[in-house]
C-alpha cells in the first residue's frame, strides 16, 4: 500500500477543546489511511522549527512539494 503522509499544522493547543479537535482531525486522517505529521508532537527535527516545518511539508502529500 502506498503510504500518504500529510502535514497537520496544530502543534500547541491552549484549551482542552482545541486539543480534542486536533486529536479528532488526526484520528480521522488515520481512519482514512493517511499518516498525519505535526512538528513538535509526533514529528521532530534538529533544525529551527520553521525549517523543520518546511522540510516536512515538502515530504507530505497535498502540499506545494506534494511529497513522495
N, C-alpha and C positions, 0 to 999 in steps of 0.2 A: 504494500500500500504506500502511496506517495504521501509523506507527511507534509502538512501545510502549517507552517509556523506563522503566527500573526502577532503583531506588536500591539500591546494594550497600554495606553497612557493612563495611569491611575495609581501612581506609586503611593503617596502618603494620603491617608484619609483623616478627617478630623472628627467625624461623628460615627457612632455605630451604624447609623442608617447609610452613610456613604460607604462604609466598609462592607455592609451587606450587599449593596448594589454592585460594587466592584467584584465581589465574590460570585454573585449571581451571573454577571456577564461572563466571567471567566469559566464558570461551570457550564453555561450554555454553549460557549465555544467548544469546550471539551466534548460535550454530548454530540456536537455536530462534526466531530472528528478533527478539530483544529487544535493546535498547540499554542496557547497564549504565553507571551513573554512580557513581563513587566520589570523594568530595571529597578533594582532595589528590593524586589520581592522574590522572584524566582530566577532572575537573570542578573548577572553581575559582570563587571568589567574592571580592569585595572587602570583604565584611563579616566579622565574627567567625566562626570556624569553625562554631559551633553554629547561628548564624543562617543560614549558607550551607547547612548540612545540612537544616534545617527547610524552607528555600526549595526545595531540590531534591526533598525528599520530597513536597512539595506538587505539584511538577511531574510526578512519576512515577506510573505505574500500580501498583496493588497496595498503596498506602499510604493513610493516612487522607484525604489530599486527592484521591487517585485520578486525578491528572493529566489531561492532555489526551486 
